[in-house]
């Protein structure tokens, strides 16, 4: 579980907050992911308040040793590379902590499953405690945010802070949290739990109770003080109240008031509370604690008791009971943009109790448990996938370079055409492409010996432009334009001499991962296999988008061996500058070498764009129907042609390149497939990308990526981990916007 922990006592302190560190530590030992945000100081008795008009500011707390006050507070957070534990402190209330923890911090982690407010330093039983409790107020704030919450309070009977007693109370509390996570009653918005800090508490009864309604009966809860007394800090005053309150008799009285200038301090008569407990019948929260029981009070988010829940003893389910065992476990890891979208998709397709997120395979209880891995390729445990073909599911095939490596993709397509010369679904949707291999610029002549298409192009009177693409590069790295053998040779010479400044005077895109994406310094370690692809001119240009060149990003889901889907909601990615034909600005007596190509005109990959990408990405279906050259339904035609070509492409890879595209029944993968539309409305395949960069969609189009992941989980994950859902796949495909374009049996089902 991912748990958000808040409190009203502030950061660890032997004086005023002695339980929080031990409780968080116990949760972590139980395998839970814990995020902590607390008030920066004592905020007891503040209820569900917020500070109106105050700017809330965080500081960052690094816990020290258990049961010692050696934690440290810092004005700035740790860097992402540092592993030290860090909590957040804010100058706000427990309710503020709930709001900020749920909606503003920890967004790079999985969605929060449950909020725990506490453990409070002292009981929160009966209405007199409960209505003022910051612990219950924090949980109530989470509940009104529609998040399940538990208010946890430790009823102490000694201030010795015995580590063994605290550890026992923490272990029982973790069992309570786990029990309610798996057995939450829908009539309850939150639970208020009071755990006595006593020996052997784990073997004491846990009972459902109602809140004892009680009243102040001994007069004022404020005491007159000398003017100097009100300078006490809140933590010292809280300690004084607790010390006097646990033993104060019911008969103590406040001073008689007079009409004169006075100061007052909060000094409640706790004897009133004890007297009301002594006079009450069994079954209430105060009575339960007095008996040494742990009380559990189900509440609505209006402080009323959740009346439909039966009272009596609560039997906690053993941790290994069948009811507490999820259907599957999930190891999820992704960048901060997409991680919450994946978790949201899981929540939309599976009940909260049917799966549990774990940090690594080491936390998998047994090899027989079903497992889902959605992580970067390098983090996947492929040995587990191969060893457990019916219970282990991963978000990538092991080998798929027949699609994602440009020179292999070229071989895949030409091999398919050689065996299927009558194919029309893919043919006509791939630009003329030539593949070659070269180690050093001095061997370029040998590499081009059989590149007949290039040689014929160079002999034509009218100049033809080509795109050079390294077969192993991603994110547009190394892509260059050329129109002659001389220009191509200059490019290779340039890569052999990293200090060259061929593009001097032209503003080039920023480096990607420390390497220039255009011009000198391209990653020579990846430059051996190349393709030359005929430049698509003229492309489709839209006046509504400044006549900038664009390509279509279609998301393709491959499932098992093999179903293939195209996600209906495609994207259009635009170049930063208006389009002009390559070479259009060259003077008649100049060469292309004197006038470098500006990639901001011709390359539409948003990874190459500096600064803001506003206006660079749009939904394909939001593009205008009206163009200068195409019919109004051109988008539908383009989409249908993309679907047909995609189905054939993946079948070609699976059937003709089985060594280089090895499908598995217990794997799925999403690819970003890029297409350029020419002025006639024909989509032409550019490349296939594994693990596409979803961040290029931006915040404005995050809903598109969310919908995609809903479809990935609903179609690619659900039927494997929940075989009963297999019959619903066809219905789910349409609902989730996934168009099935291929369904073949490759003999691995």
PASEMAR-47653 format. One record per residue (C-alpha): residue number from 0; x, y, z. Coordinates in steps of 0.05 Angstrom, whole numbers. Example, Ala and Ser with C-alpha at 12.3 -4.5 7.8 and 13.67 -1.06 7.14 Angstrom:
! residues 2
[0,[246,-90,156]],
[1,[273,-21,143]],
//
This chain:
! residues 749
[0,[0,0,0]],
[1,[19,73,-9]],
[2,[0,107,56]],
[3,[-1,181,71]],
[4,[15,195,145]],
[5,[-3,261,178]],
[6,[-12,281,251]],
[7,[-26,340,296]],
[8,[34,331,343]],
[9,[87,351,292]],
[10,[155,319,278]],
[11,[186,267,325]],
[12,[197,294,395]],
[13,[203,256,460]],
[14,[166,313,493]],
[15,[107,323,447]],
[16,[107,272,390]],
[17,[139,207,414]],
[18,[103,156,370]],
[19,[105,180,298]],
[20,[175,156,279]],
[21,[164,86,308]],
[22,[97,79,272]],
[23,[125,100,204]],
[24,[184,53,214]],
[25,[136,-5,229]],
[26,[94,10,167]],
[27,[157,9,125]],
[28,[181,-56,155]],
[29,[114,-87,136]],
[30,[129,-70,63]],
[31,[86,-8,55]],
[32,[106,55,18]],
[33,[98,113,66]],
[34,[95,188,50]],
[35,[97,234,110]],
[36,[74,307,116]],
[37,[65,338,185]],
[38,[55,405,218]],
[39,[122,436,234]],
[40,[101,444,307]],
[41,[49,421,357]],
[42,[-22,431,330]],
[43,[-65,393,379]],
[44,[-136,414,395]],
[45,[-143,449,328]],
[46,[-196,404,297]],
[47,[-206,408,222]],
[48,[-184,481,217]],
[49,[-144,516,163]],
[50,[-106,582,171]],
[51,[-142,631,126]],
[52,[-98,683,93]],
[53,[-32,648,111]],
[54,[17,625,58]],
[55,[35,554,74]],
[56,[109,538,67]],
[57,[146,472,72]],
[58,[211,452,105]],
[59,[242,383,100]],
[60,[255,336,158]],
[61,[304,278,157]],
[62,[289,228,213]],
[63,[345,207,259]],
[64,[348,150,308]],
[65,[285,117,336]],
[66,[265,144,404]],
[67,[317,200,400]],
[68,[309,274,382]],
[69,[365,275,331]],
[70,[326,287,267]],
[71,[344,349,227]],
[72,[302,401,190]],
[73,[326,435,126]],
[74,[300,492,82]],
[75,[309,454,16]],
[76,[293,383,-4]],
[77,[344,329,-20]],
[78,[363,318,-93]],
[79,[329,260,-129]],
[80,[394,221,-130]],
[81,[399,218,-54]],
[82,[369,159,-17]],
[83,[361,188,53]],
[84,[291,188,80]],
[85,[257,256,80]],
[86,[190,280,108]],
[87,[154,345,94]],
[88,[137,395,148]],
[89,[89,453,136]],
[90,[68,513,177]],
[91,[-4,491,174]],
[92,[-55,446,208]],
[93,[-68,371,203]],
[94,[-123,386,153]],
[95,[-75,426,112]],
[96,[-26,368,113]],
[97,[-81,322,86]],
[98,[-97,370,29]],
[99,[-25,381,9]],
[100,[-6,308,16]],
[101,[-63,284,-27]],
[102,[-61,337,-81]],
[103,[7,372,-85]],
[104,[64,329,-58]],
[105,[83,257,-75]],
[106,[55,261,-145]],
[107,[114,220,-170]],
[108,[91,161,-128]],
[109,[31,114,-138]],
[110,[-37,140,-117]],
[111,[-48,142,-42]],
[112,[-89,82,-19]],
[113,[-105,106,51]],
[114,[-91,164,98]],
[115,[-69,152,170]],
[116,[-73,212,217]],
[117,[-31,198,279]],
[118,[-12,163,323]],
[119,[-35,218,369]],
[120,[1,229,434]],
[121,[-59,212,478]],
[122,[-128,184,469]],
[123,[-182,216,425]],
[124,[-243,183,455]],
[125,[-311,213,474]],
[126,[-341,273,440]],
[127,[-303,324,483]],
[128,[-236,299,456]],
[129,[-261,280,387]],
[130,[-293,346,368]],
[131,[-229,385,381]],
[132,[-179,332,358]],
[133,[-131,353,304]],
[134,[-117,279,292]],
[135,[-190,265,276]],
[136,[-194,332,239]],
[137,[-138,311,192]],
[138,[-171,245,178]],
[139,[-238,280,168]],
[140,[-205,327,117]],
[141,[-180,266,78]],
[142,[-250,236,82]],
[143,[-283,298,52]],
[144,[-232,292,-4]],
[145,[-262,222,-17]],
[146,[-201,186,9]],
[147,[-206,131,61]],
[148,[-175,152,127]],
[149,[-160,126,197]],
[150,[-150,171,257]],
[151,[-102,134,303]],
[152,[-90,152,376]],
[153,[-46,120,428]],
[154,[-76,122,499]],
[155,[-15,124,545]],
[156,[-13,109,619]],
[157,[60,126,631]],
[158,[108,178,603]],
[159,[168,131,605]],
[160,[158,117,530]],
[161,[179,45,536]],
[162,[203,24,466]],
[163,[173,-46,474]],
[164,[105,-19,491]],
[165,[107,31,434]],
[166,[130,-24,386]],
[167,[71,-68,406]],
[168,[21,-12,396]],
[169,[52,3,328]],
[170,[48,-70,306]],
[171,[-25,-74,326]],
[172,[-38,-8,290]],
[173,[-7,-35,226]],
[174,[-52,-96,231]],
[175,[-112,-49,238]],
[176,[-91,-8,177]],
[177,[-82,-71,135]],
[178,[-148,-101,160]],
[179,[-188,-39,141]],
[180,[-153,-33,74]],
[181,[-178,-102,56]],
[182,[-245,-99,94]],
[183,[-268,-27,90]],
[184,[-343,-20,106]],
[185,[-374,25,53]],
[186,[-418,57,105]],
[187,[-356,87,139]],
[188,[-319,148,114]],
[189,[-264,142,167]],
[190,[-247,102,229]],
[191,[-224,131,296]],
[192,[-179,79,330]],
[193,[-153,85,402]],
[194,[-98,37,419]],
[195,[-75,31,492]],
[196,[0,33,502]],
[197,[3,-27,549]],
[198,[39,-93,554]],
[199,[15,-148,508]],
[200,[-34,-101,474]],
[201,[-33,-145,411]],
[202,[-71,-198,450]],
[203,[-122,-151,479]],
[204,[-191,-146,449]],
[205,[-206,-99,391]],
[206,[-279,-76,395]],
[207,[-325,-33,353]],
[208,[-352,25,394]],
[209,[-393,88,388]],
[210,[-370,156,411]],
[211,[-391,172,482]],
[212,[-430,236,483]],
[213,[-406,277,542]],
[214,[-404,350,565]],
[215,[-362,398,605]],
[216,[-395,401,673]],
[217,[-345,437,717]],
[218,[-348,506,687]],
[219,[-298,542,643]],
[220,[-243,505,606]],
[221,[-198,567,610]],
[222,[-156,590,669]],
[223,[-136,661,686]],
[224,[-61,673,685]],
[225,[-11,726,700]],
[226,[8,766,639]],
[227,[76,733,634]],
[228,[50,662,632]],
[229,[21,666,562]],
[230,[91,667,532]],
[231,[96,592,536]],
[232,[107,556,470]],
[233,[53,508,446]],
[234,[94,445,457]],
[235,[110,461,530]],
[236,[37,478,543]],
[237,[14,414,510]],
[238,[59,374,556]],
[239,[33,412,617]],
[240,[-39,398,597]],
[241,[-25,324,587]],
[242,[12,317,652]],
[243,[-44,349,691]],
[244,[-101,323,650]],
[245,[-91,248,657]],
[246,[-95,251,733]],
[247,[-139,313,745]],
[248,[-200,299,788]],
[249,[-270,314,765]],
[250,[-283,365,819]],
[251,[-230,417,803]],
[252,[-258,486,788]],
[253,[-236,548,751]],
[254,[-228,615,786]],
[255,[-285,663,794]],
[256,[-283,713,738]],
[257,[-285,789,747]],
[258,[-295,846,699]],
[259,[-223,867,693]],
[260,[-164,861,646]],
[261,[-142,788,646]],
[262,[-105,736,605]],
[263,[-129,665,597]],
[264,[-101,598,577]],
[265,[-133,533,556]],
[266,[-140,488,617]],
[267,[-194,436,605]],
[268,[-223,396,664]],
[269,[-207,325,644]],
[270,[-241,300,706]],
[271,[-307,315,671]],
[272,[-288,264,617]],
[273,[-268,210,666]],
[274,[-332,220,706]],
[275,[-374,213,643]],
[276,[-338,148,626]],
[277,[-348,120,696]],
[278,[-423,135,693]],
[279,[-433,107,622]],
[280,[-455,37,603]],
[281,[-408,-9,563]],
[282,[-399,-2,488]],
[283,[-370,68,480]],
[284,[-299,87,461]],
[285,[-281,115,530]],
[286,[-305,52,564]],
[287,[-265,8,516]],
[288,[-199,43,531]],
[289,[-214,40,606]],
[290,[-220,-36,599]],
[291,[-153,-41,562]],
[292,[-186,-55,495]],
[293,[-171,-22,429]],
[294,[-232,18,407]],
[295,[-252,25,334]],
[296,[-306,76,319]],
[297,[-332,81,247]],
[298,[-351,152,229]],
[299,[-384,191,173]],
[300,[-350,254,147]],
[301,[-396,296,190]],
[302,[-373,269,258]],
[303,[-434,223,263]],
[304,[-428,150,278]],
[305,[-434,102,218]],
[306,[-495,68,246]],
[307,[-501,9,197]],
[308,[-438,-25,223]],
[309,[-451,-79,275]],
[310,[-419,-70,343]],
[311,[-379,-122,380]],
[312,[-310,-151,379]],
[313,[-268,-143,316]],
[314,[-227,-203,296]],
[315,[-167,-181,255]],
[316,[-153,-225,194]],
[317,[-85,-259,195]],
[318,[-37,-226,146]],
[319,[-35,-290,104]],
[320,[-109,-303,102]],
[321,[-141,-314,35]],
[322,[-185,-253,42]],
[323,[-123,-209,50]],
[324,[-86,-238,-9]],
[325,[-90,-196,-73]],
[326,[-104,-228,-141]],
[327,[-37,-202,-166]],
[328,[23,-160,-146]],
[329,[50,-103,-187]],
[330,[119,-73,-195]],
[331,[108,-4,-226]],
[332,[163,46,-244]],
[333,[160,103,-294]],
[334,[176,177,-300]],
[335,[135,226,-259]],
[336,[92,246,-318]],
[337,[65,176,-333]],
[338,[70,141,-266]],
[339,[5,168,-236]],
[340,[-30,153,-302]],
[341,[-10,80,-299]],
[342,[-35,74,-227]],
[343,[-99,109,-246]],
[344,[-109,60,-302]],
[345,[-99,1,-254]],
[346,[-149,32,-206]],
[347,[-199,40,-262]],
[348,[-194,-33,-283]],
[349,[-183,-69,-218]],
[350,[-213,-62,-148]],
[351,[-167,-34,-95]],
[352,[-165,-101,-59]],
[353,[-148,-143,-120]],
[354,[-76,-121,-128]],
[355,[-18,-95,-86]],
[356,[41,-53,-109]],
[357,[109,-77,-87]],
[358,[177,-44,-96]],
[359,[213,-104,-126]],
[360,[207,-179,-139]],
[361,[241,-192,-72]],
[362,[175,-172,-39]],
[363,[134,-223,-80]],
[364,[108,-272,-28]],
[365,[115,-333,-73]],
[366,[130,-353,-144]],
[367,[59,-377,-151]],
[368,[31,-307,-143]],
[369,[11,-270,-206]],
[370,[58,-212,-222]],
[371,[53,-151,-266]],
[372,[116,-112,-285]],
[373,[110,-43,-317]],
[374,[180,-14,-313]],
[375,[235,11,-360]],
[376,[262,-44,-405]],
[377,[328,-48,-368]],
[378,[292,-60,-301]],
[379,[248,-118,-324]],
[380,[262,-187,-295]],
[381,[259,-227,-360]],
[382,[282,-290,-325]],
[383,[219,-288,-283]],
[384,[177,-276,-345]],
[385,[206,-337,-381]],
[386,[202,-381,-320]],
[387,[129,-365,-304]],
[388,[93,-359,-371]],
[389,[23,-365,-341]],
[390,[30,-320,-280]],
[391,[82,-266,-298]],
[392,[64,-209,-345]],
[393,[112,-154,-369]],
[394,[105,-90,-410]],
[395,[157,-108,-462]],
[396,[177,-164,-508]],
[397,[249,-186,-499]],
[398,[268,-179,-572]],
[399,[232,-132,-621]],
[400,[287,-98,-661]],
[401,[253,-120,-725]],
[402,[208,-60,-711]],
[403,[246,-10,-669]],
[404,[315,-9,-704]],
[405,[309,30,-768]],
[406,[354,-15,-810]],
[407,[318,-78,-784]],
[408,[251,-45,-799]],
[409,[274,-32,-870]],
[410,[292,-106,-876]],
[411,[226,-127,-846]],
[412,[186,-87,-898]],
[413,[228,-106,-959]],
[414,[227,-179,-938]],
[415,[152,-178,-932]],
[416,[144,-145,-1000]],
[417,[189,-196,-1033]],
[418,[142,-252,-1009]],
[419,[78,-213,-1017]],
[420,[86,-171,-1081]],
[421,[11,-159,-1086]],
[422,[6,-127,-1017]],
[423,[-29,-61,-1020]],
[424,[-41,-45,-946]],
[425,[32,-29,-931]],
[426,[60,-15,-1001]],
[427,[50,58,-1018]],
[428,[55,77,-944]],
[429,[131,73,-937]],
[430,[179,124,-967]],
[431,[233,98,-1012]],
[432,[288,74,-964]],
[433,[359,51,-974]],
[434,[400,16,-921]],
[435,[476,13,-915]],
[436,[531,0,-865]],
[437,[594,41,-854]],
[438,[645,44,-798]],
[439,[687,104,-819]],
[440,[678,160,-870]],
[441,[736,133,-911]],
[442,[696,70,-926]],
[443,[634,107,-951]],
[444,[648,91,-1024]],
[445,[647,17,-1010]],
[446,[583,23,-969]],
[447,[546,58,-1026]],
[448,[565,9,-1081]],
[449,[496,-25,-1081]],
[450,[455,36,-1062]],
[451,[427,42,-1133]],
[452,[368,86,-1113]],
[453,[414,139,-1084]],
[454,[461,138,-1144]],
[455,[403,146,-1192]],
[456,[375,204,-1150]],
[457,[442,240,-1153]],
[458,[445,234,-1228]],
[459,[378,269,-1238]],
[460,[375,341,-1261]],
[461,[325,360,-1208]],
[462,[353,356,-1138]],
[463,[321,304,-1092]],
[464,[328,308,-1017]],
[465,[340,250,-969]],
[466,[340,241,-894]],
[467,[399,204,-864]],
[468,[380,166,-801]],
[469,[428,125,-757]],
[470,[395,57,-745]],
[471,[408,56,-670]],
[472,[393,128,-650]],
[473,[330,153,-617]],
[474,[298,221,-604]],
[475,[320,249,-671]],
[476,[394,243,-656]],
[477,[438,244,-718]],
[478,[382,258,-768]],
[479,[410,299,-826]],
[480,[386,323,-894]],
[481,[427,315,-958]],
[482,[416,318,-1033]],
[483,[483,295,-1062]],
[484,[540,248,-1050]],
[485,[584,307,-1032]],
[486,[536,330,-978]],
[487,[531,259,-950]],
[488,[607,254,-948]],
[489,[612,319,-910]],
[490,[564,292,-857]],
[491,[607,230,-846]],
[492,[671,271,-845]],
[493,[639,316,-794]],
[494,[623,257,-749]],
[495,[695,233,-754]],
[496,[716,303,-731]],
[497,[674,322,-670]],
[498,[703,392,-668]],
[499,[675,411,-736]],
[500,[629,472,-737]],
[501,[592,459,-803]],
[502,[528,488,-773]],
[503,[560,552,-746]],
[504,[511,609,-749]],
[505,[449,566,-747]],
[506,[412,558,-682]],
[507,[411,484,-670]],
[508,[367,445,-621]],
[509,[392,431,-550]],
[510,[432,369,-532]],
[511,[396,306,-513]],
[512,[429,267,-457]],
[513,[492,308,-467]],
[514,[498,297,-542]],
[515,[484,344,-599]],
[516,[424,319,-639]],
[517,[443,356,-703]],
[518,[512,371,-729]],
[519,[579,357,-697]],
[520,[584,312,-636]],
[521,[531,262,-655]],
[522,[540,196,-618]],
[523,[590,160,-662]],
[524,[586,98,-619]],
[525,[517,87,-648]],
[526,[533,104,-720]],
[527,[546,41,-760]],
[528,[479,21,-791]],
[529,[443,75,-830]],
[530,[382,85,-873]],
[531,[371,140,-924]],
[532,[297,156,-931]],
[533,[270,198,-988]],
[534,[247,265,-960]],
[535,[172,272,-964]],
[536,[158,335,-1004]],
[537,[110,369,-1005]],
[538,[78,348,-939]],
[539,[8,364,-918]],
[540,[7,435,-889]],
[541,[-50,466,-850]],
[542,[-63,540,-850]],
[543,[-95,534,-781]],
[544,[-27,514,-754]],
[545,[17,564,-791]],
[546,[34,517,-849]],
[547,[83,480,-805]],
[548,[104,410,-822]],
[549,[76,357,-776]],
[550,[76,282,-766]],
[551,[25,236,-734]],
[552,[41,196,-672]],
[553,[-2,134,-668]],
[554,[2,90,-606]],
[555,[2,16,-622]],
[556,[-9,-38,-570]],
[557,[17,-108,-583]],
[558,[-10,-162,-538]],
[559,[13,-234,-531]],
[560,[27,-274,-594]],
[561,[-5,-234,-626]],
[562,[-61,-184,-623]],
[563,[-46,-112,-646]],
[564,[-87,-49,-632]],
[565,[-84,23,-655]],
[566,[-107,74,-604]],
[567,[-158,118,-637]],
[568,[-136,182,-604]],
[569,[-74,200,-644]],
[570,[-29,261,-638]],
[571,[-2,312,-688]],
[572,[68,338,-673]],
[573,[89,403,-708]],
[574,[156,433,-726]],
[575,[170,500,-692]],
[576,[177,541,-756]],
[577,[135,547,-820]],
[578,[153,499,-875]],
[579,[196,516,-935]],
[580,[223,465,-984]],
[581,[295,444,-968]],
[582,[342,485,-1010]],
[583,[289,536,-1028]],
[584,[331,594,-1001]],
[585,[396,573,-1035]],
[586,[424,621,-1087]],
[587,[437,593,-1156]],
[588,[513,601,-1150]],
[589,[516,571,-1080]],
[590,[518,500,-1053]],
[591,[479,470,-996]],
[592,[544,467,-958]],
[593,[544,543,-953]],
[594,[473,546,-926]],
[595,[460,494,-872]],
[596,[390,465,-865]],
[597,[351,493,-806]],
[598,[322,431,-771]],
[599,[268,473,-738]],
[600,[233,475,-805]],
[601,[241,403,-826]],
[602,[244,359,-763]],
[603,[180,351,-723]],
[604,[208,310,-665]],
[605,[190,351,-603]],
[606,[251,323,-567]],
[607,[292,370,-611]],
[608,[253,432,-593]],
[609,[281,482,-544]],
[610,[239,519,-493]],
[611,[163,517,-492]],
[612,[128,466,-536]],
[613,[62,504,-534]],
[614,[27,494,-600]],
[615,[73,437,-620]],
[616,[26,380,-602]],
[617,[-47,373,-618]],
[618,[-100,319,-620]],
[619,[-104,291,-690]],
[620,[-180,291,-690]],
[621,[-179,365,-670]],
[622,[-144,384,-735]],
[623,[-190,421,-784]],
[624,[-232,382,-834]],
[625,[-222,436,-886]],
[626,[-155,435,-924]],
[627,[-135,465,-990]],
[628,[-126,398,-1025]],
[629,[-164,342,-988]],
[630,[-237,323,-978]],
[631,[-271,339,-911]],
[632,[-265,267,-887]],
[633,[-190,263,-898]],
[634,[-175,247,-825]],
[635,[-220,185,-827]],
[636,[-185,162,-890]],
[637,[-117,173,-860]],
[638,[-135,135,-797]],
[639,[-163,75,-834]],
[640,[-101,71,-878]],
[641,[-56,75,-816]],
[642,[-96,18,-785]],
[643,[-88,-27,-846]],
[644,[-14,-12,-854]],
[645,[-1,-23,-780]],
[646,[-34,-91,-780]],
[647,[8,-113,-839]],
[648,[72,-84,-810]],
[649,[66,-123,-745]],
[650,[47,-187,-782]],
[651,[108,-178,-826]],
[652,[153,-171,-765]],
[653,[121,-230,-729]],
[654,[120,-279,-788]],
[655,[181,-260,-829]],
[656,[228,-235,-775]],
[657,[215,-285,-719]],
[658,[287,-282,-695]],
[659,[283,-207,-687]],
[660,[212,-201,-662]],
[661,[199,-255,-611]],
[662,[128,-250,-585]],
[663,[109,-279,-518]],
[664,[39,-295,-492]],
[665,[57,-263,-425]],
[666,[80,-196,-452]],
[667,[50,-134,-481]],
[668,[82,-70,-507]],
[669,[61,-2,-530]],
[670,[98,29,-589]],
[671,[98,100,-616]],
[672,[90,94,-692]],
[673,[103,158,-732]],
[674,[72,176,-799]],
[675,[80,235,-846]],
[676,[21,255,-889]],
[677,[37,281,-958]],
[678,[-3,334,-995]],
[679,[-46,279,-1026]],
[680,[-67,255,-957]],
[681,[-27,190,-958]],
[682,[4,171,-891]],
[683,[76,147,-899]],
[684,[113,107,-845]],
[685,[172,142,-813]],
[686,[193,97,-755]],
[687,[171,54,-696]],
[688,[191,74,-625]],
[689,[194,29,-564]],
[690,[178,62,-496]],
[691,[153,126,-529]],
[692,[163,192,-492]],
[693,[93,207,-467]],
[694,[116,274,-438]],
[695,[116,304,-507]],
[696,[39,305,-502]],
[697,[45,359,-448]],
[698,[-2,375,-391]],
[699,[-58,399,-437]],
[700,[-63,331,-471]],
[701,[-51,288,-410]],
[702,[-121,260,-418]],
[703,[-101,228,-484]],
[704,[-44,190,-449]],
[705,[-90,172,-392]],
[706,[-140,143,-440]],
[707,[-85,104,-474]],
[708,[-63,73,-409]],
[709,[-134,56,-391]],
[710,[-137,19,-457]],
[711,[-70,-15,-447]],
[712,[-91,-42,-379]],
[713,[-162,-58,-400]],
[714,[-142,-96,-463]],
[715,[-70,-118,-451]],
[716,[-68,-132,-376]],
[717,[-137,-148,-350]],
[718,[-151,-212,-389]],
[719,[-83,-242,-369]],
[720,[-88,-227,-295]],
[721,[-162,-239,-291]],
[722,[-180,-295,-340]],
[723,[-254,-286,-325]],
[724,[-250,-220,-362]],
[725,[-228,-252,-427]],
[726,[-299,-255,-453]],
[727,[-306,-180,-444]],
[728,[-244,-162,-486]],
[729,[-283,-147,-550]],
[730,[-331,-101,-514]],
[731,[-275,-67,-476]],
[732,[-235,-53,-539]],
[733,[-290,-9,-568]],
[734,[-304,26,-502]],
[735,[-231,41,-490]],
[736,[-217,66,-560]],
[737,[-172,9,-582]],
[738,[-180,-12,-655]],
[739,[-158,-84,-665]],
[740,[-118,-87,-730]],
[741,[-86,-156,-725]],
[742,[-103,-222,-691]],
[743,[-59,-281,-711]],
[744,[-40,-345,-677]],
[745,[35,-354,-679]],
[746,[33,-421,-645]],
[747,[51,-394,-576]],
[748,[-18,-389,-544]],
//
